[in-house]
Amino acid sequence: MFVDKAVIKIKAGNGGDGAVSFHREKYVAAGGPDGGDGGKGGDIVFQVDDNFSTLEDFRYKKKYTAERGENGSSGNCTGKNAPDLIIRVPRGTVVRDANTGRIMADMSSDQPKVLAKGGKGGKGNARFATPTRQIPKFAKPGFLGEEFDVTLELKLIADVGLVGFPNVGKSTLISVVSAAKPKIANYHFTTLTPVLGVVRVEEGKSFVMADIPGLIEGASDGIGLGHEFLRHVERCRLIVHVVDVSGIEGRDPKEDFQIINRELDNFSMELAEQPQIVAANKCDMASPEQIAEFRKYIEDQGIPFYEISAATTQGTKELVGAIAAELDKLPPIKEYEAEPLAPAELDERAGVGEKFEITRGDDGIFYVEAAWLENIMRTIDMEDYSSLQYFQRVLRTSGIIDRLEEMGIDEGDTVNIFGFEFDFVF
């Protein structure tokens, strides 16, 4: 089965926590704090691997998590940075944010791309020592790594895309002009997966041709196989529209041409405007009148027309030469630019570590919910005065105390943060 779409979750590693430690050595009095910083969490890095041709591996493994950084330790030792997690994908894979549809990366080049950054390590208590606070009993936890649900879409990288109804001879054509060996038979949907072939024009000059599985009417709405593979035509610089000019199966070549172009237009306006060449196939079985009538119809629309018979190779050399000449005029294969974060996403990122929600229960208690605060509370020693001072400063700088005051909190009212309750004091 050809798998060209998958949804996975990626999670970069969290940073290691800073350490709370004090120097202890014989004959050394009051050695002071020596807790080291935590190490950085591992990044999620995508890398092109040409040994892969589908996204099949992502059907079975859906979650990819990088290692967290090592915690800091005594002696001012910084924790070890975690290794990056490399995710290998086929060339041509487009990575999107599954929630917003934003393009995060186009994996078309050999350049690796970091799509989720690991969290920075937290600071150890040695960093918080001052002349007035000589024995800090708190440290900072590591920052959280980025986390995304992403959609992987494989869009084949080919210069030329062959489109047309099933059984018009696309597979035969690609088999005679390249080294590709698709399955060929006289029934609909012989080709169930896109086939790539390298067409050599002359020494040092070639192009890649893709045989896209047969389209039928309604393909862009999900009928048949075509809609599953139309995305593979999007990158193509040139479309070669193969039509059975003989009408041997009882179809009208003009109507076939119109239907396929309508499906391309319904799928993507940009795709419909791509340069196109018409290859009128099975000319050996068509009458001169049929060929002449169809030629006039196509050329009246300003589209180049070539008579071929893929089965006998008649006209295929001329078609390849015309394709190569047309490609010389066209820009390189399309690459998708990574899209910037939307304003709402930028606002959300700017508020990481500061977003919170406060509600007042029927019992009169003020409940504070802030996911980032739970991580900080792990390092707070509620029995230590300087540690509590640090905790109060966090509540003040994040705006939580200001918000409580706006909600009318009085001295002595109870505040609950993740089960830890304390009386509010002005």
C-alpha positions in Angstrom: 0.0 0.0 0.0 1.3 3.4 -1.0 1.1 5.7 2.1 1.5 9.4 1.3 -0.2 11.0 4.3 0.2 10.6 8.0 -0.4 12.5 11.3 2.1 12.2 14.1 2.9 13.9 17.4 6.3 15.3 18.0 7.6 16.4 21.4 11.0 18.0 22.0 12.8 17.1 25.2 12.3 19.2 28.3 15.3 20.9 29.8 16.9 19.3 32.9 16.1 20.8 36.3 18.6 23.0 38.1 20.0 21.4 41.3 19.7 22.6 44.9 23.0 21.7 46.5 25.5 23.1 49.1 29.2 22.6 49.1 30.3 20.2 51.8 34.0 19.6 52.5 36.0 18.8 55.5 37.6 21.9 57.0 35.6 24.1 54.7 33.0 26.0 56.6 29.9 27.5 54.9 30.9 26.3 51.4 27.8 27.9 49.9 25.4 26.8 47.2 26.9 24.8 44.3 23.8 23.4 42.5 24.5 23.3 38.7 22.2 24.1 35.8 20.2 21.5 33.9 21.1 20.4 30.4 19.1 21.3 27.2 16.4 19.0 26.0 16.8 17.3 22.6 15.4 18.9 19.4 13.1 17.2 16.9 15.0 17.3 13.6 13.6 16.2 10.2 16.0 14.9 7.6 15.5 13.7 4.0 16.4 10.1 3.4 16.3 8.9 -0.2 16.0 5.3 0.9 12.4 6.0 1.9 9.7 6.4 -0.8 6.5 6.4 1.3 5.3 7.4 4.7 4.4 3.8 5.6 6.5 3.7 8.8 4.4 6.5 10.3 1.3 4.3 10.2 2.7 2.3 13.1 4.5 4.8 15.2 2.6 8.0 15.9 4.5 9.7 18.7 8.1 10.8 18.6 9.6 12.2 21.9 13.2 13.5 22.3 15.1 12.9 25.5 15.0 15.4 28.3 18.2 17.2 29.4 20.0 15.8 32.4 19.5 17.5 35.8 22.2 19.7 37.2 24.2 18.3 40.1 26.4 19.4 43.0 29.8 20.9 42.5 28.3 23.4 39.9 28.1 20.6 37.4 25.8 21.3 34.5 23.6 18.5 33.3 24.4 16.8 30.0 22.5 18.1 26.9 20.1 15.5 25.4 20.8 14.3 21.9 18.5 15.4 19.1 15.9 13.0 17.7 16.3 12.6 13.9 13.1 11.8 12.0 13.9 10.6 8.5 11.3 11.2 5.7 11.1 10.8 1.9 12.2 13.7 -0.2 9.2 15.9 -1.0 7.5 15.6 2.4 5.6 18.7 3.4 5.2 19.1 7.2 2.2 21.1 8.4 0.8 22.0 11.8 -2.2 19.6 12.1 -4.2 22.2 14.1 -3.7 25.3 11.9 -2.6 23.9 8.5 0.5 26.1 8.6 3.4 24.8 6.5 6.3 24.2 8.9 8.8 22.8 6.5 9.2 21.4 2.9 11.7 18.5 3.1 12.9 18.8 -0.5 16.6 19.6 0.1 19.3 17.7 2.1 19.3 20.5 4.7 18.0 19.1 8.1 15.3 21.2 9.7 14.5 21.7 13.4 10.7 21.6 13.9 10.5 21.4 17.7 13.1 23.0 19.9 14.2 21.3 23.2 13.7 23.2 26.4 16.6 25.1 28.0 17.9 23.8 31.3 16.8 25.3 34.5 19.3 27.3 36.7 20.8 25.7 39.8 20.6 27.4 43.2 24.2 28.7 42.8 22.8 31.2 40.3 20.6 32.7 42.9 23.1 33.4 45.6 23.5 37.1 46.5 25.2 39.0 49.4 21.8 39.2 51.1 20.6 35.7 50.1 23.5 33.4 50.7 21.7 30.1 51.1 19.0 29.9 48.4 17.1 26.6 48.8 15.4 26.7 45.4 16.3 26.3 41.8 14.5 26.7 38.4 13.0 23.7 36.6 13.9 23.1 33.0 11.8 24.7 30.3 9.3 22.5 28.5 10.2 21.4 24.9 8.0 22.4 22.0 5.2 20.0 21.1 3.1 19.7 17.9 0.7 17.5 16.1 1.9 17.5 12.6 0.6 16.3 9.3 3.1 14.7 6.8 2.1 14.9 3.1 4.3 13.4 0.5 4.3 15.4 -2.7 6.5 13.7 -5.3 9.2 15.7 -6.8 8.9 15.3 -10.5 9.4 17.7 -13.5 6.5 16.2 -15.5 3.2 14.7 -14.4 1.3 12.4 -16.7 -2.5 12.8 -16.2 -5.4 11.2 -18.0 -8.2 8.7 -17.6 -7.5 5.1 -16.6 -6.3 2.9 -19.5 -5.2 5.7 -21.8 -1.6 4.4 -21.9 0.2 6.5 -19.3 2.0 3.5 -17.8 3.0 2.2 -21.3 4.3 5.7 -22.2 6.5 6.0 -19.0 7.8 2.4 -19.5 9.1 3.2 -23.1 10.6 6.6 -22.4 12.3 5.7 -19.0 13.6 2.7 -17.1 10.4 2.6 -14.9 8.6 -0.7 -15.1 5.0 -0.1 -13.9 2.4 -2.9 -14.0 0.5 -2.7 -17.3 -2.7 -4.4 -18.1 -5.9 -3.7 -20.1 -8.2 -2.8 -17.2 -9.0 0.3 -15.2 -6.7 1.3 -12.3 -3.8 -0.9 -13.2 -1.6 1.7 -11.6 -2.5 1.9 -7.9 0.5 4.0 -6.8 2.4 6.9 -8.5 5.4 5.7 -10.5 8.5 7.8 -11.1 10.8 7.4 -14.1 14.0 9.2 -15.2 13.8 10.2 -18.8 17.3 10.7 -20.4 17.2 13.2 -23.2 21.0 13.3 -24.0 24.3 12.9 -22.2 24.1 14.9 -19.0 20.4 16.0 -19.5 17.4 14.3 -18.1 14.1 14.9 -16.3 11.8 13.0 -13.9 8.4 11.9 -15.1 5.6 10.8 -12.8 2.8 8.5 -13.8 -0.2 9.7 -11.7 -2.9 7.0 -11.2 -6.0 7.4 -13.4 -8.4 10.2 -12.7 -12.1 9.9 -13.2 -15.0 12.4 -13.0 -15.5 13.5 -9.4 -11.9 12.6 -8.3 -11.4 16.0 -6.6 -14.5 15.2 -4.5 -13.1 11.8 -3.4 -14.4 9.5 -6.1 -12.0 6.8 -7.4 -8.3 6.9 -6.8 -7.4 10.3 -8.4 -8.1 12.5 -5.4 -5.6 10.5 -3.3 -2.8 11.3 -5.7 -3.6 14.8 -7.2 -1.2 16.3 -4.6 1.7 14.6 -6.4 1.0 16.7 -9.5 1.2 20.0 -7.6 5.0 20.2 -7.8 5.3 19.3 -11.5 6.6 22.0 -13.7 4.7 20.6 -16.8 1.6 18.4 -17.2 1.4 16.0 -20.1 -2.2 15.2 -20.7 -2.5 11.7 -22.2 -5.7 11.2 -24.2 -7.0 8.1 -26.0 -7.7 9.7 -29.4 -9.0 6.5 -30.9 -12.1 6.4 -28.6 -11.7 2.6 -28.7 -13.4 2.3 -25.3 -16.4 4.3 -26.5 -15.3 7.6 -24.9 -15.1 11.0 -26.5 -11.5 12.3 -26.3 -12.7 15.9 -26.2 -15.0 15.1 -23.2 -12.2 13.2 -21.5 -9.9 16.2 -21.9 -12.5 18.5 -20.4 -13.3 16.3 -17.5 -9.7 15.8 -16.4 -9.0 19.6 -16.6 -12.1 20.3 -14.6 -10.9 17.9 -11.9 -7.5 19.6 -11.8 -9.2 23.0 -11.6 -11.5 21.8 -8.7 -8.5 20.5 -6.8 -6.3 23.6 -7.3 -6.6 26.7 -9.4 -2.9 26.9 -9.5 -2.6 23.4 -10.7 -5.1 24.1 -13.6 -2.9 26.9 -14.8 0.2 24.8 -15.1 1.7 24.5 -18.6 0.3 21.6 -20.5 1.1 19.4 -23.5 -1.4 17.0 -25.0 -0.2 13.5 -26.1 -2.8 12.0 -28.3 -2.2 8.3 -27.7 -3.2 5.2 -29.7 -2.9 7.0 -33.0 -2.2 3.7 -34.6 -5.8 2.7 -33.9 -7.4 6.0 -34.8 -8.5 7.3 -38.2 -6.8 10.4 -39.7 -10.2 12.2 -39.4 -10.3 11.5 -35.6 -6.8 12.7 -35.1 -7.3 15.8 -37.3 -10.5 16.8 -35.5 -8.9 16.4 -32.0 -5.8 18.2 -33.1 -7.8 21.2 -34.2 -9.8 21.2 -30.9 -6.6 21.2 -28.8 -4.5 23.7 -30.9 -7.4 26.1 -31.0 -6.9 26.4 -27.2 -3.2 27.2 -27.7 -2.0 23.9 -26.3 0.8 21.9 -28.0 -0.4 18.7 -29.6 1.6 15.5 -30.3 0.5 12.3 -32.0 2.0 9.2 -30.3 1.5 5.4 -30.0 3.1 4.4 -26.7 2.7 0.7 -27.6 4.7 1.0 -30.9 6.9 4.0 -29.6 5.6 6.1 -32.6 6.1 9.8 -31.9 7.5 9.2 -28.4 11.0 10.5 -29.2 9.5 13.8 -30.6 7.3 14.1 -27.5 10.3 13.7 -25.2 12.2 16.4 -27.1 9.3 18.8 -26.9 9.0 18.1 -23.1 12.7 18.8 -22.6 12.5 22.0 -24.7 9.5 23.2 -22.7 11.1 22.4 -19.3 14.1 24.6 -20.3 11.8 27.6 -20.3 10.1 26.9 -17.0 11.2 27.8 -13.5 12.6 25.1 -11.2 10.5 22.6 -9.2 8.3 24.3 -6.7 9.3 24.3 -3.1 6.9 25.4 -0.4 8.1 28.2 2.0 7.6 27.7 5.7 4.8 29.9 6.8 5.2 32.3 9.7 3.3 31.9 12.9 -0.2 33.5 13.0 -0.7 36.5 15.3 -2.7 34.3 17.7 0.1 31.8 17.9 2.7 34.5 18.4 0.6 35.9 21.3 0.3 32.4 22.8 4.0 31.9 22.6 4.7 35.3 24.1 2.5 34.3 27.0 4.2 30.9 27.7 4.9 30.8 31.4 2.5 33.6 32.1 -0.9 32.3 31.0 -3.3 31.5 33.9 -6.9 31.3 34.9 -8.4 32.1 38.3 -11.9 31.1 39.4 -13.6 31.5 42.8 -15.4 28.4 44.1 -18.6 28.2 46.0 -16.4 27.6 49.1 -14.9 31.1 48.7 -11.5 29.7 47.7 -9.6 31.3 44.8 -8.4 28.5 42.4 -5.4 29.3 40.2 -4.8 27.2 37.1 -1.5 27.6 35.3 0.3 24.6 33.7 3.7 26.3 33.8 3.4 27.0 37.5 3.1 23.4 38.4 6.6 22.8 37.0 8.0 25.7 39.1 6.3 24.5 42.3 8.3 21.3 42.2 11.4 23.2 43.2 9.9 25.4 45.9 10.7 24.6 49.5 7.6 25.9 51.4 9.5 25.7 54.7 12.3 28.0 53.5 11.7 31.8 53.7 13.9 32.7 50.7 12.3 30.1 48.6 8.8 31.4 49.5 10.1 34.9 48.6 11.0 33.6 45.2 7.6 32.0 44.8 5.9 35.3 45.7 8.0 37.1 43.2 6.9 34.7 40.5 3.2 35.2 41.4 3.7 39.0 41.3 5.6 39.2 38.0 3.2 36.9 36.2 0.3 39.1 37.1 -1.5 36.5 39.3 -1.5 38.6 42.4 -2.7 41.7 40.5 -5.5 39.6 39.1 -6.5 38.3 42.5 -6.7 41.8 43.8 -8.9 42.8 40.8 -11.2 40.0 41.7 -11.6 41.5 45.2 -9.5 39.1 47.3 -9.2 40.1 51.0 -6.5 39.4 53.4 -6.9 36.0 55.0 -8.8 34.6 51.9 -7.6 31.1 50.8 -5.7 30.6 47.5 -5.4 27.1 46.0 -2.7 26.3 43.5 -2.6 22.6 42.5 -3.7 21.6 45.9 -1.3 23.8 47.9 -3.4 26.2 49.9 -2.3 29.4 51.7 -3.8 32.5 53.2 -3.5 35.6 51.1 -1.5 38.4 52.8 -1.2 42.0 51.4 
